């Protein structure tokens, strides 16, 4: 499937800096190198760690590009590189911000589908209607849901909880994020 311009920043921050690469490097430094806890060199995918990992990786996008910085970077750097009209960057950013509010619908659809309350075609129809995506994108999301099941909440709910926790702490957001990523914080700890 084609990749859209907004995914360049998302993927760079989510997978690299300050996302998964940093999280894994900090865990390795803190627990494997400094404490000798070899068991922390194994990352079980279906674990509370994934909630923190995916949530912090998604929050890392806004951490690295706060406020208008992302739109400015996309407009001035990425859009010209991609041959896109930079004048459309603000409208695209506004649309994506509005669509982010629709993300929670996916949790309900996934829950209903996985519990057998709706069939596959209904799930696809609902993903299209409530996520504002074409059929091929809905099929891609449903395939992800079928494969990873409840893991889908780690991205949106994880991000919201990580963001709320980090922004409720005193201190520099980067330093607080580093503390979170180099700790054994559980999802329940974020609600305290």
Backbone as JSON Lines, residues from 0, in Angstrom:
{"i":0,"aa":"X","n":[0.85,-1.17,0.0],"ca":[0.0,0.0,0.0],"c":[0.89,1.24,0.0]}
{"i":1,"aa":"X","n":[0.41,2.31,-0.6],"ca":[1.22,3.53,-0.61],"c":[1.36,4.09,0.81]}
{"i":2,"aa":"X","n":[2.44,4.79,1.02],"ca":[2.67,5.43,2.31],"c":[2.45,6.93,2.11]}
{"i":3,"aa":"X","n":[1.78,7.55,3.08],"ca":[1.46,8.96,2.98],"c":[2.52,9.8,3.68]}
{"i":4,"aa":"X","n":[2.58,11.06,3.32],"ca":[3.63,11.96,3.79],"c":[3.69,12.06,5.31]}
{"i":5,"aa":"X","n":[2.57,12.01,5.98],"ca":[2.57,12.13,7.44],"c":[3.25,10.95,8.12]}
{"i":6,"aa":"X","n":[3.35,9.84,7.45],"ca":[3.98,8.66,8.04],"c":[5.49,8.79,8.14]}
{"i":7,"aa":"X","n":[6.11,9.7,7.4],"ca":[7.56,9.85,7.46],"c":[7.99,10.26,8.87]}
{"i":8,"aa":"X","n":[7.37,11.29,9.41],"ca":[7.69,11.73,10.78],"c":[7.23,10.67,11.77]}
{"i":9,"aa":"X","n":[6.02,10.14,11.57],"ca":[5.49,9.12,12.49],"c":[6.44,7.94,12.62]}
{"i":10,"aa":"X","n":[6.85,7.38,11.5],"ca":[7.7,6.19,11.52],"c":[9.09,6.49,12.08]}
{"i":11,"aa":"X","n":[9.65,7.62,11.69],"ca":[10.97,7.99,12.19],"c":[10.98,8.13,13.7]}
{"i":12,"aa":"X","n":[9.98,8.8,14.23],"ca":[9.9,9.0,15.68],"c":[9.44,7.74,16.41]}
{"i":13,"aa":"X","n":[8.45,7.05,15.88],"ca":[7.9,5.87,16.54],"c":[8.92,4.73,16.6]}
{"i":14,"aa":"X","n":[9.53,4.43,15.47],"ca":[10.46,3.31,15.43],"c":[11.86,3.66,15.9]}
{"i":15,"aa":"X","n":[12.27,4.91,15.68],"ca":[13.64,5.3,15.98],"c":[13.76,6.18,17.21]}
{"i":16,"aa":"X","n":[13.76,7.48,16.98],"ca":[14.0,8.44,18.05],"c":[12.83,9.38,18.19]}
{"i":17,"aa":"X","n":[12.22,9.46,19.33],"ca":[12.55,8.86,20.63],"c":[11.75,7.59,20.94]}
{"i":18,"aa":"X","n":[11.44,6.81,19.95],"ca":[10.56,5.65,20.09],"c":[11.22,4.36,20.5]}
{"i":19,"aa":"X","n":[10.88,3.28,19.77],"ca":[11.28,1.93,20.15],"c":[12.78,1.74,20.32]}
{"i":20,"aa":"X","n":[13.56,2.3,19.42],"ca":[15.01,2.12,19.52],"c":[15.53,2.67,20.85]}
{"i":21,"aa":"X","n":[15.06,3.86,21.21],"ca":[15.51,4.48,22.46],"c":[15.0,3.68,23.66]}
{"i":22,"aa":"X","n":[13.74,3.26,23.62],"ca":[13.18,2.48,24.72],"c":[14.01,1.21,24.96]}
{"i":23,"aa":"X","n":[14.26,0.48,23.89],"ca":[15.03,-0.76,24.03],"c":[16.47,-0.5,24.47]}
{"i":24,"aa":"X","n":[17.07,0.56,23.96],"ca":[18.44,0.9,24.36],"c":[18.5,1.27,25.84]}
{"i":25,"aa":"X","n":[17.51,2.04,26.32],"ca":[17.5,2.42,27.73],"c":[17.22,1.23,28.63]}
{"i":26,"aa":"X","n":[16.32,0.34,28.22],"ca":[16.07,-0.86,29.01],"c":[17.33,-1.73,29.09]}
{"i":27,"aa":"X","n":[18.01,-1.87,27.96],"ca":[19.23,-2.68,27.95],"c":[20.3,-2.06,28.84]}
{"i":28,"aa":"X","n":[20.48,-0.76,28.72],"ca":[21.5,-0.09,29.55],"c":[21.16,-0.22,31.04]}
{"i":29,"aa":"X","n":[19.91,0.1,31.38],"ca":[19.51,0.15,32.78],"c":[19.47,-1.23,33.44]}
{"i":30,"aa":"X","n":[18.91,-2.2,32.74],"ca":[18.67,-3.49,33.38],"c":[19.68,-4.57,33.02]}
{"i":31,"aa":"X","n":[20.08,-4.63,31.76],"ca":[21.03,-5.69,31.36],"c":[22.45,-5.27,31.68]}
{"i":32,"aa":"X","n":[22.86,-4.1,31.19],"ca":[24.24,-3.67,31.39],"c":[24.54,-3.29,32.84]}
{"i":33,"aa":"X","n":[23.69,-2.45,33.44],"ca":[23.99,-1.93,34.77],"c":[23.63,-2.91,35.9]}
{"i":34,"aa":"X","n":[22.53,-3.65,35.73],"ca":[22.09,-4.54,36.82],"c":[22.36,-6.01,36.54]}
{"i":35,"aa":"X","n":[22.7,-6.34,35.31],"ca":[22.97,-7.73,34.96],"c":[21.73,-8.61,34.89]}
{"i":36,"aa":"X","n":[20.57,-8.01,34.69],"ca":[19.32,-8.76,34.59],"c":[19.15,-9.25,33.15]}
{"i":37,"aa":"X","n":[19.69,-10.4,32.84],"ca":[19.66,-10.91,31.47],"c":[18.24,-11.14,30.97]}
{"i":38,"aa":"X","n":[17.32,-11.42,31.89],"ca":[15.93,-11.64,31.47],"c":[15.33,-10.41,30.8]}
{"i":39,"aa":"X","n":[15.88,-9.22,31.08],"ca":[15.37,-8.01,30.45],"c":[15.9,-7.84,29.02]}
{"i":40,"aa":"X","n":[16.72,-8.76,28.56],"ca":[17.16,-8.72,27.17],"c":[16.13,-9.38,26.26]}
{"i":41,"aa":"X","n":[15.12,-9.99,26.86],"ca":[14.01,-10.6,26.11],"c":[12.79,-9.7,26.28]}
{"i":42,"aa":"X","n":[12.18,-9.39,25.17],"ca":[11.01,-8.5,25.18],"c":[9.77,-9.31,24.78]}
{"i":43,"aa":"X","n":[8.95,-9.73,25.74],"ca":[7.73,-10.45,25.39],"c":[6.71,-9.49,24.78]}
{"i":44,"aa":"X","n":[6.31,-9.77,23.55],"ca":[5.42,-8.86,22.83],"c":[4.11,-8.63,23.58]}
{"i":45,"aa":"X","n":[3.47,-9.68,24.02],"ca":[2.19,-9.53,24.72],"c":[2.45,-9.38,26.2]}
{"i":46,"aa":"X","n":[2.88,-8.19,26.58],"ca":[3.21,-7.92,27.97],"c":[2.9,-6.46,28.27]}
{"i":47,"aa":"X","n":[2.88,-6.1,29.54],"ca":[2.68,-4.69,29.9],"c":[3.73,-3.77,29.29]}
{"i":48,"aa":"X","n":[4.91,-4.32,29.0],"ca":[5.96,-3.51,28.38],"c":[5.5,-2.93,27.04]}
{"i":49,"aa":"X","n":[4.68,-3.68,26.31],"ca":[4.24,-3.22,25.0],"c":[3.31,-2.03,25.09]}
{"i":50,"aa":"X","n":[2.53,-1.96,26.15],"ca":[1.66,-0.81,26.35],"c":[2.51,0.46,26.49]}
{"i":51,"aa":"X","n":[3.56,0.36,27.31],"ca":[4.47,1.49,27.5],"c":[5.26,1.75,26.22]}
{"i":52,"aa":"X","n":[5.73,0.68,25.57],"ca":[6.54,0.82,24.35],"c":[5.77,1.51,23.23]}
{"i":53,"aa":"X","n":[4.58,1.03,22.94],"ca":[3.8,1.61,21.84],"c":[3.27,2.99,22.22]}
{"i":54,"aa":"X","n":[2.82,3.12,23.46],"ca":[2.31,4.42,23.89],"c":[3.37,5.49,23.88]}
{"i":55,"aa":"X","n":[4.55,5.16,24.39],"ca":[5.64,6.15,24.41],"c":[6.17,6.43,23.01]}
{"i":56,"aa":"X","n":[6.17,5.43,22.16],"ca":[6.63,5.64,20.78],"c":[5.69,6.58,20.04]}
{"i":57,"aa":"X","n":[4.39,6.43,20.25],"ca":[3.45,7.34,19.62],"c":[3.5,8.73,20.24]}
{"i":58,"aa":"X","n":[3.65,8.79,21.56],"ca":[3.8,10.09,22.2],"c":[5.11,10.76,21.77]}
{"i":59,"aa":"X","n":[6.12,9.97,21.49],"ca":[7.4,10.51,21.06],"c":[7.32,11.37,19.82]}
{"i":60,"aa":"X","n":[6.32,11.15,18.99],"ca":[6.13,11.97,17.79],"c":[5.88,13.42,18.2]}
{"i":61,"aa":"X","n":[4.96,13.62,19.14],"ca":[4.65,14.97,19.61],"c":[5.77,15.54,20.48]}
{"i":62,"aa":"X","n":[6.49,14.66,21.17],"ca":[7.62,15.11,21.98],"c":[8.71,15.69,21.08]}
{"i":63,"aa":"X","n":[9.0,15.0,19.99],"ca":[10.05,15.45,19.07],"c":[9.62,16.64,18.22]}
{"i":64,"aa":"X","n":[8.34,16.71,17.9],"ca":[7.82,17.78,17.05],"c":[6.61,18.43,17.73]}
{"i":65,"aa":"X","n":[6.85,19.22,18.79],"ca":[5.73,19.82,19.52],"c":[5.08,20.97,18.75]}
{"i":66,"aa":"X","n":[3.81,21.18,19.05],"ca":[3.09,22.32,18.49],"c":[3.15,22.38,16.98]}
{"i":67,"aa":"X","n":[3.55,23.51,16.49],"ca":[3.59,23.75,15.04],"c":[4.89,23.28,14.39]}
{"i":68,"aa":"X","n":[5.82,22.74,15.19],"ca":[7.12,22.33,14.62],"c":[6.98,21.24,13.56]}
{"i":69,"aa":"X","n":[6.07,20.32,13.78],"ca":[5.89,19.24,12.81],"c":[5.38,19.78,11.48]}
{"i":70,"aa":"X","n":[4.36,20.63,11.54],"ca":[3.81,21.19,10.31],"c":[4.87,22.01,9.58]}
{"i":71,"aa":"X","n":[5.64,22.79,10.34],"ca":[6.7,23.58,9.72],"c":[7.72,22.68,9.03]}
{"i":72,"aa":"X","n":[8.15,21.61,9.72],"ca":[9.13,20.68,9.15],"c":[8.56,20.0,7.9]}
{"i":73,"aa":"X","n":[7.33,19.56,7.98],"ca":[6.72,18.9,6.81],"c":[6.58,19.88,5.65]}
{"i":74,"aa":"X","n":[6.11,21.08,5.95],"ca":[5.9,22.09,4.9],"c":[7.23,22.5,4.26]}
{"i":75,"aa":"X","n":[8.25,22.75,5.09],"ca":[9.51,23.3,4.57],"c":[10.48,22.24,4.05]}
{"i":76,"aa":"X","n":[10.38,21.01,4.56],"ca":[11.36,19.99,4.19],"c":[10.72,18.82,3.43]}
{"i":77,"aa":"X","n":[9.76,18.16,4.06],"ca":[9.23,16.93,3.47],"c":[8.37,17.16,2.22]}
{"i":78,"aa":"X","n":[7.47,18.11,2.27],"ca":[6.6,18.35,1.12],"c":[7.41,18.67,-0.14]}
{"i":79,"aa":"X","n":[8.4,19.59,-0.07],"ca":[9.21,19.83,-1.28],"c":[9.97,18.58,-1.74]}
{"i":80,"aa":"X","n":[10.5,17.8,-0.79],"ca":[11.22,16.58,-1.18],"c":[10.3,15.59,-1.89]}
{"i":81,"aa":"X","n":[9.04,15.54,-1.47],"ca":[8.08,14.61,-2.05],"c":[7.38,15.17,-3.28]}
{"i":82,"aa":"X","n":[7.67,16.42,-3.61],"ca":[7.01,17.04,-4.77],"c":[5.57,17.41,-4.5]}
{"i":83,"aa":"X","n":[5.23,17.63,-3.23],"ca":[3.87,18.01,-2.85],"c":[3.78,19.51,-2.6]}
{"i":84,"aa":"X","n":[2.6,20.06,-2.73],"ca":[2.37,21.48,-2.52],"c":[2.46,21.8,-1.03]}
{"i":85,"aa":"X","n":[3.48,22.55,-0.6],"ca":[3.64,22.88,0.82],"c":[2.46,23.66,1.4]}
{"i":86,"aa":"X","n":[1.7,24.32,0.56],"ca":[0.56,25.1,1.05],"c":[-0.54,24.21,1.63]}
{"i":87,"aa":"X","n":[-0.48,22.92,1.35],"ca":[-1.52,22.01,1.87],"c":[-1.14,21.38,3.21]}
{"i":88,"aa":"X","n":[0.04,21.67,3.71],"ca":[0.52,21.02,4.95],"c":[-0.37,21.31,6.15]}
{"i":89,"aa":"X","n":[-0.79,22.56,6.32],"ca":[-1.62,22.91,7.48],"c":[-2.96,22.19,7.43]}
{"i":90,"aa":"X","n":[-3.59,22.17,6.27],"ca":[-4.88,21.49,6.14],"c":[-4.75,20.0,6.41]}
{"i":91,"aa":"X","n":[-3.67,19.4,5.91],"ca":[-3.43,17.97,6.16],"c":[-3.25,17.71,7.65]}
{"i":92,"aa":"X","n":[-2.48,18.56,8.33],"ca":[-2.25,18.4,9.76],"c":[-3.56,18.54,10.54]}
{"i":93,"aa":"X","n":[-4.39,19.49,10.15],"ca":[-5.68,19.67,10.82],"c":[-6.56,18.45,10.63]}
{"i":94,"aa":"X","n":[-6.61,17.93,9.41],"ca":[-7.4,16.72,9.14],"c":[-6.91,15.54,9.98]}
{"i":95,"aa":"X","n":[-5.6,15.34,10.04],"ca":[-5.05,14.23,10.81],"c":[-5.36,14.39,12.3]}
{"i":96,"aa":"X","n":[-5.32,15.61,12.79],"ca":[-5.67,15.86,14.18],"c":[-7.11,15.5,14.47]}
{"i":97,"aa":"X","n":[-7.99,15.84,13.56],"ca":[-9.41,15.49,13.73],"c":[-9.62,13.98,13.64]}
{"i":98,"aa":"X","n":[-8.92,13.35,12.72],"ca":[-9.08,11.9,12.54],"c":[-8.53,11.12,13.74]}
{"i":99,"aa":"X","n":[-7.58,11.69,14.44],"ca":[-7.05,11.03,15.63],"c":[-8.15,10.8,16.65]}
{"i":100,"aa":"X","n":[-9.11,11.7,16.7],"ca":[-10.23,11.53,17.6],"c":[-11.11,10.35,17.25]}
{"i":101,"aa":"X","n":[-11.0,9.87,16.03],"ca":[-11.8,8.72,15.59],"c":[-11.14,7.39,15.95]}
{"i":102,"aa":"X","n":[-9.9,7.43,16.4],"ca":[-9.12,6.21,16.63],"c":[-9.78,5.28,17.63]}
{"i":103,"aa":"X","n":[-10.45,5.83,18.61],"ca":[-11.05,4.99,19.65],"c":[-12.17,4.1,19.12]}
{"i":104,"aa":"X","n":[-12.75,4.48,18.01],"ca":[-13.79,3.64,17.42],"c":[-13.22,2.27,17.07]}
{"i":105,"aa":"X","n":[-11.96,2.23,16.69],"ca":[-11.33,0.97,16.33],"c":[-11.33,-0.01,17.49]}
{"i":106,"aa":"X","n":[-11.18,0.48,18.72],"ca":[-11.17,-0.41,19.88],"c":[-12.52,-1.11,20.03]}
{"i":107,"aa":"X","n":[-13.58,-0.35,19.86],"ca":[-14.93,-0.93,19.98],"c":[-15.18,-1.93,18.87]}
{"i":108,"aa":"X","n":[-14.79,-1.56,17.66],"ca":[-14.98,-2.46,16.52],"c":[-14.16,-3.73,16.72]}
{"i":109,"aa":"X","n":[-12.93,-3.59,17.14],"ca":[-12.06,-4.75,17.39],"c":[-12.66,-5.64,18.47]}
{"i":110,"aa":"X","n":[-13.13,-5.04,19.55],"ca":[-13.72,-5.8,20.64],"c":[-14.96,-6.57,20.16]}
{"i":111,"aa":"X","n":[-15.83,-5.89,19.44],"ca":[-17.05,-6.54,18.94],"c":[-16.72,-7.66,17.96]}
{"i":112,"aa":"X","n":[-15.75,-7.43,17.1],"ca":[-15.37,-8.45,16.12],"c":[-14.72,-9.66,16.79]}
{"i":113,"aa":"X","n":[-13.75,-9.4,17.65],"ca":[-13.03,-10.5,18.3],"c":[-13.92,-11.3,19.25]}
{"i":114,"aa":"X","n":[-14.93,-10.65,19.8],"ca":[-15.87,-11.35,20.7],"c":[-16.99,-12.03,19.93]}
{"i":115,"aa":"X","n":[-17.03,-11.87,18.59],"ca":[-18.05,-12.52,17.78],"c":[-19.39,-11.79,17.76]}
{"i":116,"aa":"X","n":[-19.43,-10.55,18.24],"ca":[-20.68,-9.79,18.22],"c":[-21.0,-9.23,16.84]}
{"i":117,"aa":"X","n":[-19.96,-9.07,16.0],"ca":[-20.16,-8.66,14.61],"c":[-19.3,-9.55,13.72]}
{"i":118,"aa":"X","n":[-19.71,-9.69,12.46],"ca":[-18.94,-10.51,11.54],"c":[-17.88,-9.67,10.82]}
{"i":119,"aa":"X","n":[-17.09,-10.32,10.01],"ca":[-15.97,-9.65,9.34],"c":[-16.43,-8.53,8.43]}
{"i":120,"aa":"X","n":[-17.48,-8.76,7.64],"ca":[-17.96,-7.71,6.73],"c":[-18.48,-6.5,7.5]}
{"i":121,"aa":"X","n":[-19.16,-6.74,8.6],"ca":[-19.65,-5.63,9.42],"c":[-18.48,-4.86,10.02]}
{"i":122,"aa":"X","n":[-17.46,-5.58,10.48],"ca":[-16.27,-4.92,11.02],"c":[-15.6,-4.06,9.95]}
{"i":123,"aa":"X","n":[-15.49,-4.58,8.74],"ca":[-14.89,-3.8,7.65],"c":[-15.73,-2.57,7.34]}
{"i":124,"aa":"X","n":[-17.04,-2.74,7.29],"ca":[-17.93,-1.59,7.03],"c":[-17.78,-0.54,8.12]}
{"i":125,"aa":"X","n":[-17.72,-0.98,9.37],"ca":[-17.59,-0.03,10.48],"c":[-16.23,0.65,10.48]}
{"i":126,"aa":"X","n":[-15.17,-0.09,10.18],"ca":[-13.86,0.54,10.1],"c":[-13.84,1.62,9.02]}
{"i":127,"aa":"X","n":[-14.45,1.34,7.89],"ca":[-14.52,2.34,6.84],"c":[-15.32,3.56,7.29]}
{"i":128,"aa":"X","n":[-16.47,3.33,7.89],"ca":[-17.36,4.42,8.26],"c":[-16.81,5.27,9.4]}
{"i":129,"aa":"X","n":[-16.28,4.62,10.44],"ca":[-15.87,5.36,11.63],"c":[-14.41,5.77,11.65]}
{"i":130,"aa":"X","n":[-13.61,5.19,10.77],"ca":[-12.2,5.59,10.68],"c":[-11.94,6.42,9.42]}
{"i":131,"aa":"X","n":[-12.95,6.55,8.59],"ca":[-12.85,7.32,7.34],"c":[-11.72,6.82,6.46]}
{"i":132,"aa":"X","n":[-11.7,5.51,6.23],"ca":[-10.68,4.91,5.38],"c":[-11.34,4.12,4.25]}
{"i":133,"aa":"X","n":[-10.57,3.9,3.2],"ca":[-11.04,3.09,2.08],"c":[-11.05,1.62,2.47]}
{"i":134,"aa":"X","n":[-11.7,0.82,1.67],"ca":[-11.84,-0.61,1.96],"c":[-10.49,-1.31,2.14]}
{"i":135,"aa":"X","n":[-9.52,-0.99,1.28],"ca":[-8.23,-1.67,1.4],"c":[-7.53,-1.34,2.72]}
{"i":136,"aa":"X","n":[-7.67,-0.12,3.2],"ca":[-7.09,0.25,4.5],"c":[-7.85,-0.45,5.63]}
{"i":137,"aa":"X","n":[-9.16,-0.53,5.51],"ca":[-9.95,-1.23,6.53],"c":[-9.55,-2.7,6.59]}
{"i":138,"aa":"X","n":[-9.33,-3.31,5.44],"ca":[-8.9,-4.71,5.4],"c":[-7.53,-4.87,6.04]}
{"i":139,"aa":"X","n":[-6.64,-3.93,5.79],"ca":[-5.31,-3.96,6.41],"c":[-5.43,-3.88,7.93]}
{"i":140,"aa":"X","n":[-6.26,-2.95,8.44],"ca":[-6.43,-2.81,9.88],"c":[-7.06,-4.06,10.48]}
{"i":141,"aa":"X","n":[-8.05,-4.61,9.82],"ca":[-8.71,-5.79,10.37],"c":[-7.76,-6.99,10.37]}
{"i":142,"aa":"X","n":[-6.91,-7.09,9.38],"ca":[-5.9,-8.15,9.39],"c":[-4.96,-8.0,10.59]}
{"i":143,"aa":"X","n":[-4.6,-6.75,10.88],"ca":[-3.77,-6.49,12.06],"c":[-4.51,-6.9,13.33]}
{"i":144,"aa":"X","n":[-5.77,-6.54,13.42],"ca":[-6.6,-6.89,14.58],"c":[-6.71,-8.4,14.73]}
{"i":145,"aa":"X","n":[-6.93,-9.08,13.63],"ca":[-7.03,-10.54,13.67],"c":[-5.73,-11.18,14.16]}
{"i":146,"aa":"X","n":[-4.63,-10.62,13.74],"ca":[-3.34,-11.2,14.1],"c":[-2.92,-10.84,15.53]}
{"i":147,"aa":"X","n":[-3.08,-9.56,15.89],"ca":[-2.54,-9.09,17.16],"c":[-3.6,-8.86,18.24]}
{"i":148,"aa":"X","n":[-4.84,-9.0,17.88],"ca":[-5.97,-8.95,18.8],"c":[-5.97,-7.69,19.67]}
{"i":149,"aa":"X","n":[-5.99,-7.82,20.97],"ca":[-6.13,-6.65,21.85],"c":[-4.9,-5.74,21.85]}
{"i":150,"aa":"X","n":[-3.84,-6.14,21.19],"ca":[-2.63,-5.32,21.11],"c":[-2.93,-3.92,20.56]}
{"i":151,"aa":"X","n":[-4.03,-3.8,19.79],"ca":[-4.34,-2.53,19.14],"c":[-4.51,-1.37,20.13]}
{"i":152,"aa":"X","n":[-4.91,-1.66,21.36],"ca":[-5.11,-0.56,22.32],"c":[-3.8,0.08,22.76]}
{"i":153,"aa":"X","n":[-2.69,-0.63,22.57],"ca":[-1.4,-0.1,23.0],"c":[-1.04,1.21,22.29]}
{"i":154,"aa":"X","n":[-1.48,1.39,21.07],"ca":[-1.1,2.56,20.29],"c":[-1.82,3.83,20.73]}
{"i":155,"aa":"X","n":[-3.13,3.81,20.75],"ca":[-3.89,5.01,21.08],"c":[-4.06,5.22,22.57]}
{"i":156,"aa":"X","n":[-4.61,4.21,23.26],"ca":[-4.8,4.34,24.7],"c":[-3.45,4.44,25.4]}
{"i":157,"aa":"X","n":[-2.49,3.66,24.94],"ca":[-1.14,3.74,25.5],"c":[-0.56,5.14,25.35]}
{"i":158,"aa":"X","n":[-0.72,5.71,24.17],"ca":[-0.22,7.06,23.92],"c":[-0.9,8.06,24.85]}
{"i":159,"aa":"X","n":[-2.22,7.99,24.94],"ca":[-2.95,8.93,25.79],"c":[-2.52,8.84,27.24]}
{"i":160,"aa":"X","n":[-2.34,7.62,27.74],"ca":[-1.96,7.46,29.14],"c":[-0.5,7.88,29.39]}
{"i":161,"aa":"X","n":[0.38,7.55,28.45],"ca":[1.78,7.97,28.58],"c":[1.85,9.5,28.56]}
{"i":162,"aa":"X","n":[1.16,10.12,27.62],"ca":[1.18,11.57,27.53],"c":[0.65,12.21,28.81]}
{"i":163,"aa":"X","n":[-0.49,11.75,29.3],"ca":[-1.07,12.32,30.51],"c":[-0.12,12.18,31.69]}
{"i":164,"aa":"X","n":[0.52,11.01,31.8],"ca":[1.43,10.79,32.92],"c":[2.66,11.69,32.81]}
{"i":165,"aa":"X","n":[3.28,11.72,31.64],"ca":[4.49,12.54,31.47],"c":[4.17,14.01,31.71]}
{"i":166,"aa":"X","n":[3.09,14.48,31.16],"ca":[2.77,15.9,31.29],"c":[2.26,16.27,32.68]}
{"i":167,"aa":"X","n":[1.94,15.28,33.52],"ca":[1.54,15.56,34.9],"c":[2.74,15.61,35.85]}
{"i":168,"aa":"X","n":[3.89,15.17,35.37],"ca":[5.09,15.13,36.19],"c":[5.8,16.49,36.15]}
{"i":169,"aa":"X","n":[6.49,16.8,37.23],"ca":[7.3,18.01,37.27],"c":[8.6,17.75,36.53]}
{"i":170,"aa":"X","n":[9.07,18.75,35.84],"ca":[10.35,18.61,35.15],"c":[10.22,18.63,33.65]}
{"i":171,"aa":"X","n":[11.37,18.59,33.01],"ca":[11.46,18.61,31.57],"c":[10.84,17.34,30.98]}
{"i":172,"aa":"X","n":[10.0,17.48,29.96],"ca":[9.31,16.32,29.37],"c":[10.3,15.29,28.82]}
{"i":173,"aa":"X","n":[11.43,15.72,28.27],"ca":[12.42,14.78,27.77],"c":[13.02,13.96,28.9]}
{"i":174,"aa":"X","n":[13.34,14.62,30.0],"ca":[13.93,13.92,31.15],"c":[12.92,12.97,31.78]}
{"i":175,"aa":"X","n":[11.67,13.4,31.89],"ca":[10.62,12.54,32.44],"c":[10.4,11.33,31.53]}
{"i":176,"aa":"X","n":[10.43,11.56,30.23],"ca":[10.28,10.45,29.28],"c":[11.44,9.47,29.42]}
{"i":177,"aa":"X","n":[12.65,9.97,29.57],"ca":[13.8,9.08,29.76],"c":[13.64,8.25,31.04]}
{"i":178,"aa":"X","n":[13.15,8.87,32.1],"ca":[12.91,8.13,33.35],"c":[11.9,7.02,33.13]}
{"i":179,"aa":"X","n":[10.82,7.33,32.41],"ca":[9.79,6.33,32.14],"c":[10.37,5.18,31.32]}
{"i":180,"aa":"X","n":[11.11,5.5,30.28],"ca":[11.62,4.48,29.37],"c":[12.74,3.63,29.97]}
{"i":181,"aa":"X","n":[13.33,4.08,31.04],"ca":[14.39,3.29,31.67],"c":[13.93,2.75,33.02]}
{"i":182,"aa":"X","n":[12.62,2.5,33.11],"ca":[12.05,1.97,34.35],"c":[11.19,0.74,34.04]}
{"i":183,"aa":"X","n":[10.72,0.13,35.08],"ca":[9.78,-1.0,34.93],"c":[8.37,-0.53,35.24]}
{"i":184,"aa":"X","n":[8.01,0.6,34.7],"ca":[6.67,1.15,34.91],"c":[5.64,0.27,34.22]}
{"i":185,"aa":"X","n":[4.55,0.03,34.94],"ca":[3.43,-0.75,34.41],"c":[2.32,0.19,33.97]}
{"i":186,"aa":"X","n":[1.44,-0.25,33.1],"ca":[0.31,0.61,32.68],"c":[-0.5,1.12,33.88]}
{"i":187,"aa":"X","n":[-0.69,0.31,34.9],"ca":[-1.46,0.77,36.06],"c":[-0.74,1.91,36.8]}
{"i":188,"aa":"X","n":[0.58,1.96,36.7],"ca":[1.33,3.04,37.34],"c":[1.05,4.38,36.68]}
{"i":189,"aa":"X","n":[0.65,4.36,35.43],"ca":[0.38,5.61,34.7],"c":[-0.89,6.29,35.17]}
{"i":190,"aa":"X","n":[-1.77,5.56,35.81],"ca":[-3.04,6.15,36.26],"c":[-2.97,6.69,37.67]}
{"i":191,"aa":"X","n":[-1.79,6.64,38.28],"ca":[-1.64,7.14,39.65],"c":[-1.2,8.57,39.66]}
